[in-house]
Amino acid sequence: MVAKWVIYLLLSAVFIFFLFLFNLFDCFTYFSRSLVQQFSY
């Protein structure tokens, strides 16, 4: 019974971690794109 909750917690933690990583990558690509636009002028 406890093992099931531990597995659920681990899965949710991994999901949140990947979501955070994807968000960070999206922000990084947006930042680099704006940087490229600034330098292209």
C-alpha distance matrix in Angstrom:
0.0 3.8 5.5 5.5 7.0 9.1 10.3 11.2 13.0 14.7 15.9 17.2 18.9 20.5 21.6 23.2 24.8 26.4 27.5 29.1 30.7 32.1 33.5 35.1 36.7 38.0 39.5 41.1 42.6 44.0 45.4 47.1 48.5 50.1 51.4 53.0 54.5 56.0 57.6 58.9 61.3
3.8 0.0 3.8 5.4 5.3 6.3 8.7 10.0 10.7 12.4 14.3 15.5 16.5 18.5 20.0 21.2 22.5 24.5 25.7 26.9 28.5 30.3 31.5 32.8 34.6 36.1 37.4 38.8 40.7 42.0 43.2 44.9 46.5 48.0 49.2 50.9 52.5 53.9 55.4 56.9 59.3
5.5 3.8 0.0 3.8 5.4 5.0 6.2 8.6 9.8 10.4 12.2 14.2 15.2 16.4 18.2 19.9 20.8 22.5 24.2 25.5 26.7 28.4 30.0 31.3 32.7 34.4 36.0 37.1 38.8 40.4 41.7 43.1 44.8 46.5 47.5 49.1 50.9 52.3 53.6 55.1 57.6
5.5 5.4 3.8 0.0 3.8 5.4 5.1 6.2 8.6 9.9 10.6 12.3 14.2 15.4 16.5 18.4 19.9 21.2 22.5 24.2 25.6 26.9 28.5 30.1 31.5 32.9 34.6 36.0 37.4 38.9 40.5 42.0 43.3 45.0 46.4 47.8 49.4 51.0 52.5 53.7 56.2
7.0 5.3 5.4 3.8 0.0 3.8 5.4 5.0 6.1 8.6 9.8 10.5 12.1 14.2 15.2 16.4 18.1 19.9 20.9 22.3 24.1 25.6 26.7 28.3 30.1 31.3 32.7 34.3 36.0 37.2 38.6 40.4 41.8 43.3 44.6 46.3 47.8 49.2 50.8 52.2 54.5
9.1 6.3 5.0 5.4 3.8 0.0 3.8 5.4 5.1 6.1 8.6 9.9 10.4 12.3 14.1 15.3 16.3 18.3 19.8 20.9 22.3 24.2 25.5 26.7 28.4 30.1 31.4 32.6 34.5 36.0 37.1 38.7 40.4 41.9 43.0 44.7 46.4 47.8 49.2 50.7 53.1
10.3 8.7 6.2 5.1 5.4 3.8 0.0 3.8 5.4 5.1 6.1 8.6 9.8 10.5 12.2 14.2 15.2 16.5 18.2 19.8 20.9 22.4 24.1 25.5 26.8 28.4 30.1 31.3 32.8 34.5 35.9 37.3 38.8 40.6 41.7 43.2 44.9 46.5 47.8 49.1 51.7
11.2 10.0 8.6 6.2 5.0 5.4 3.8 0.0 3.8 5.5 5.1 6.2 8.5 9.9 10.5 12.2 14.1 15.4 16.4 18.2 19.8 21.0 22.4 24.1 25.6 26.8 28.5 30.1 31.5 32.8 34.4 36.0 37.3 38.9 40.4 41.9 43.4 45.0 46.5 47.8 50.2
13.0 10.7 9.8 8.6 6.1 5.1 5.4 3.8 0.0 3.8 5.5 5.2 6.1 8.6 9.8 10.5 12.1 14.2 15.2 16.3 18.1 19.9 20.9 22.3 24.2 25.5 26.8 28.3 30.2 31.4 32.6 34.4 36.0 37.4 38.6 40.4 41.9 43.2 44.8 46.3 48.6
14.7 12.4 10.4 9.9 8.6 6.1 5.1 5.5 3.8 0.0 3.8 5.5 5.1 6.1 8.5 9.9 10.4 12.3 14.1 15.2 16.3 18.2 19.8 20.8 22.4 24.2 25.6 26.7 28.5 30.1 31.3 32.7 34.4 36.1 37.1 38.7 40.5 41.9 43.2 44.7 47.2
15.9 14.3 12.2 10.6 9.8 8.6 6.1 5.1 5.5 3.8 0.0 3.8 5.4 5.2 6.1 8.6 9.8 10.6 12.2 14.1 15.2 16.4 18.2 19.8 21.0 22.4 24.3 25.6 26.9 28.5 30.1 31.4 32.8 34.6 35.9 37.3 38.9 40.6 42.0 43.2 45.7
17.2 15.5 14.2 12.3 10.5 9.9 8.6 6.2 5.2 5.5 3.8 0.0 3.8 5.5 5.0 6.1 8.5 9.9 10.4 12.1 14.0 15.2 16.3 18.1 19.8 20.8 22.4 24.1 25.6 26.8 28.3 30.1 31.4 32.9 34.3 36.0 37.3 38.9 40.5 41.8 44.1
18.9 16.5 15.2 14.2 12.1 10.4 9.8 8.5 6.1 5.1 5.4 3.8 0.0 3.8 5.4 5.2 6.1 8.6 9.8 10.4 12.1 14.2 15.2 16.3 18.2 19.8 21.0 22.3 24.3 25.6 26.7 28.4 30.1 31.5 32.6 34.4 36.1 37.3 38.8 40.4 42.7
20.5 18.5 16.4 15.4 14.2 12.3 10.5 9.9 8.6 6.1 5.2 5.5 3.8 0.0 3.8 5.5 5.0 6.2 8.5 9.8 10.4 12.2 14.1 15.1 16.3 18.2 19.8 20.8 22.4 24.2 25.5 26.7 28.4 30.2 31.2 32.7 34.5 36.0 37.3 38.6 41.2
21.6 20.0 18.2 16.5 15.2 14.1 12.2 10.5 9.8 8.5 6.1 5.0 5.4 3.8 0.0 3.8 5.4 5.2 6.1 8.6 9.8 10.5 12.2 14.1 15.3 16.4 18.3 19.8 21.1 22.5 24.2 25.7 26.9 28.7 30.1 31.5 33.0 34.7 36.2 37.3 39.8
23.2 21.2 19.9 18.4 16.4 15.3 14.2 12.2 10.5 9.9 8.6 6.1 5.2 5.5 3.8 0.0 3.8 5.5 5.0 6.1 8.5 9.8 10.4 12.1 14.1 15.1 16.4 18.2 19.9 20.9 22.3 24.2 25.6 26.9 28.3 30.1 31.5 32.9 34.6 36.0 38.2
24.8 22.5 20.8 19.9 18.1 16.3 15.2 14.1 12.1 10.4 9.8 8.5 6.1 5.0 5.4 3.8 0.0 3.8 5.4 5.1 6.1 8.6 9.8 10.4 12.2 14.1 15.3 16.3 18.3 19.9 20.9 22.4 24.2 25.8 26.7 28.5 30.2 31.5 32.9 34.4 36.9
26.4 24.5 22.5 21.2 19.9 18.3 16.5 15.4 14.2 12.3 10.6 9.9 8.6 6.2 5.2 5.5 3.8 0.0 3.8 5.4 4.9 6.0 8.4 9.7 10.4 12.1 14.1 15.0 16.3 18.2 19.7 20.9 22.3 24.3 25.4 26.7 28.5 30.1 31.4 32.6 35.2
27.5 25.7 24.2 22.5 20.9 19.8 18.2 16.4 15.2 14.1 12.2 10.4 9.8 8.5 6.1 5.0 5.4 3.8 0.0 3.8 5.4 5.1 6.1 8.6 9.9 10.5 12.3 14.2 15.4 16.5 18.3 20.0 21.0 22.6 24.2 25.7 27.0 28.7 30.4 31.5 33.8
29.1 26.9 25.5 24.2 22.3 20.9 19.8 18.2 16.3 15.2 14.1 12.1 10.4 9.8 8.6 6.1 5.1 5.4 3.8 0.0 3.8 5.5 5.0 6.1 8.6 9.8 10.5 12.2 14.3 15.3 16.3 18.3 19.9 21.1 22.3 24.3 25.7 26.9 28.6 30.2 32.4
30.7 28.5 26.7 25.6 24.1 22.3 20.9 19.8 18.1 16.3 15.2 14.0 12.1 10.4 9.8 8.5 6.1 4.9 5.4 3.8 0.0 3.8 5.4 5.1 6.2 8.6 9.9 10.4 12.3 14.2 15.2 16.4 18.3 20.0 20.9 22.4 24.3 25.7 26.9 28.4 31.0
32.1 30.3 28.4 26.9 25.6 24.2 22.4 21.0 19.9 18.2 16.4 15.2 14.2 12.2 10.5 9.8 8.6 6.0 5.1 5.5 3.8 0.0 3.8 5.4 5.1 6.1 8.6 9.8 10.5 12.3 14.1 15.3 16.4 18.4 19.8 21.0 22.5 24.4 25.8 26.8 29.3
33.5 31.5 30.0 28.5 26.7 25.5 24.1 22.4 20.9 19.8 18.2 16.3 15.2 14.1 12.2 10.4 9.8 8.4 6.1 5.0 5.4 3.8 0.0 3.8 5.4 5.0 6.2 8.6 10.0 10.6 12.2 14.3 15.3 16.6 18.3 20.0 21.1 22.6 24.5 25.7 27.9
35.1 32.8 31.3 30.1 28.3 26.7 25.5 24.1 22.3 20.8 19.8 18.1 16.3 15.1 14.1 12.1 10.4 9.7 8.6 6.1 5.1 5.4 3.8 0.0 3.8 5.4 5.1 6.1 8.7 9.9 10.5 12.3 14.2 15.4 16.3 18.3 20.0 21.1 22.6 24.3 26.5
36.7 34.6 32.7 31.5 30.1 28.4 26.8 25.6 24.2 22.4 21.0 19.8 18.2 16.3 15.3 14.1 12.2 10.4 9.9 8.6 6.2 5.1 5.4 3.8 0.0 3.8 5.4 5.0 6.2 8.6 9.8 10.5 12.2 14.2 15.1 16.4 18.3 19.9 21.0 22.3 25.0
38.0 36.1 34.4 32.9 31.3 30.1 28.4 26.8 25.5 24.2 22.4 20.8 19.8 18.2 16.4 15.1 14.1 12.1 10.5 9.8 8.6 6.1 5.0 5.4 3.8 0.0 3.8 5.4 5.2 6.2 8.6 10.0 10.6 12.4 14.2 15.4 16.6 18.5 20.1 21.1 23.4
39.5 37.4 36.0 34.6 32.7 31.4 30.1 28.5 26.8 25.6 24.3 22.4 21.0 19.8 18.3 16.4 15.3 14.1 12.3 10.5 9.9 8.6 6.2 5.1 5.4 3.8 0.0 3.8 5.5 5.1 6.1 8.6 9.8 10.6 12.2 14.2 15.3 16.5 18.4 19.9 21.9
41.1 38.8 37.1 36.0 34.3 32.6 31.3 30.1 28.3 26.7 25.6 24.1 22.3 20.8 19.8 18.2 16.3 15.0 14.2 12.2 10.4 9.8 8.6 6.1 5.0 5.4 3.8 0.0 3.8 5.4 5.1 6.1 8.5 9.9 10.4 12.2 14.2 15.3 16.5 18.2 20.6
42.6 40.7 38.8 37.4 36.0 34.5 32.8 31.5 30.2 28.5 26.9 25.6 24.3 22.4 21.1 19.9 18.3 16.3 15.4 14.3 12.3 10.5 10.0 8.7 6.2 5.2 5.5 3.8 0.0 3.8 5.4 5.1 6.0 8.6 9.7 10.4 12.2 14.2 15.3 16.3 18.9
44.0 42.0 40.4 38.9 37.2 36.0 34.5 32.8 31.4 30.1 28.5 26.8 25.6 24.2 22.5 20.9 19.9 18.2 16.5 15.3 14.2 12.3 10.6 9.9 8.6 6.2 5.1 5.4 3.8 0.0 3.8 5.6 5.1 6.3 8.6 9.9 10.6 12.4 14.4 15.3 17.4
45.4 43.2 41.7 40.5 38.6 37.1 35.9 34.4 32.6 31.3 30.1 28.3 26.7 25.5 24.2 22.3 20.9 19.7 18.3 16.3 15.2 14.1 12.2 10.5 9.8 8.6 6.1 5.1 5.4 3.8 0.0 3.8 5.4 5.2 6.1 8.7 9.9 10.6 12.5 14.3 16.2
47.1 44.9 43.1 42.0 40.4 38.7 37.3 36.0 34.4 32.7 31.4 30.1 28.4 26.7 25.7 24.2 22.4 20.9 20.0 18.3 16.4 15.3 14.3 12.3 10.5 10.0 8.6 6.1 5.1 5.6 3.8 0.0 3.8 5.5 4.9 6.1 8.6 9.8 10.5 12.2 14.8
48.5 46.5 44.8 43.3 41.8 40.4 38.8 37.3 36.0 34.4 32.8 31.4 30.1 28.4 26.9 25.6 24.2 22.3 21.0 19.9 18.3 16.4 15.3 14.2 12.2 10.6 9.8 8.5 6.0 5.1 5.4 3.8 0.0 3.8 5.3 5.1 6.2 8.7 10.0 10.5 13.0
50.1 48.0 46.5 45.0 43.3 41.9 40.6 38.9 37.4 36.1 34.6 32.9 31.5 30.2 28.7 26.9 25.8 24.3 22.6 21.1 20.0 18.4 16.6 15.4 14.2 12.4 10.6 9.9 8.6 6.3 5.2 5.5 3.8 0.0 3.8 5.4 5.0 6.2 8.7 9.9 11.4
51.4 49.2 47.5 46.4 44.6 43.0 41.7 40.4 38.6 37.1 35.9 34.3 32.6 31.2 30.1 28.3 26.7 25.4 24.2 22.3 20.9 19.8 18.3 16.3 15.1 14.2 12.2 10.4 9.7 8.6 6.1 4.9 5.3 3.8 0.0 3.8 5.4 5.1 6.4 8.7 10.6
53.0 50.9 49.1 47.8 46.3 44.7 43.2 41.9 40.4 38.7 37.3 36.0 34.4 32.7 31.5 30.1 28.5 26.7 25.7 24.3 22.4 21.0 20.0 18.3 16.4 15.4 14.2 12.2 10.4 9.9 8.7 6.1 5.1 5.4 3.8 0.0 3.8 5.4 5.2 6.0 9.0
54.5 52.5 50.9 49.4 47.8 46.4 44.9 43.4 41.9 40.5 38.9 37.3 36.1 34.5 33.0 31.5 30.2 28.5 27.0 25.7 24.3 22.5 21.1 20.0 18.3 16.6 15.3 14.2 12.2 10.6 9.9 8.6 6.2 5.0 5.4 3.8 0.0 3.8 5.5 5.2 6.8
56.0 53.9 52.3 51.0 49.2 47.8 46.5 45.0 43.2 41.9 40.6 38.9 37.3 36.0 34.7 32.9 31.5 30.1 28.7 26.9 25.7 24.4 22.6 21.1 19.9 18.5 16.5 15.3 14.2 12.4 10.6 9.8 8.7 6.2 5.1 5.4 3.8 0.0 3.8 5.6 5.9
57.6 55.4 53.6 52.5 50.8 49.2 47.8 46.5 44.8 43.2 42.0 40.5 38.8 37.3 36.2 34.6 32.9 31.4 30.4 28.6 26.9 25.8 24.5 22.6 21.0 20.1 18.4 16.5 15.3 14.4 12.5 10.5 10.0 8.7 6.4 5.2 5.5 3.8 0.0 3.8 5.5
58.9 56.9 55.1 53.7 52.2 50.7 49.1 47.8 46.3 44.7 43.2 41.8 40.4 38.6 37.3 36.0 34.4 32.6 31.5 30.2 28.4 26.8 25.7 24.3 22.3 21.1 19.9 18.2 16.3 15.3 14.3 12.2 10.5 9.9 8.7 6.0 5.2 5.6 3.8 0.0 3.8
61.3 59.3 57.6 56.2 54.5 53.1 51.7 50.2 48.6 47.2 45.7 44.1 42.7 41.2 39.8 38.2 36.9 35.2 33.8 32.4 31.0 29.3 27.9 26.5 25.0 23.4 21.9 20.6 18.9 17.4 16.2 14.8 13.0 11.4 10.6 9.0 6.8 5.9 5.5 3.8 0.0
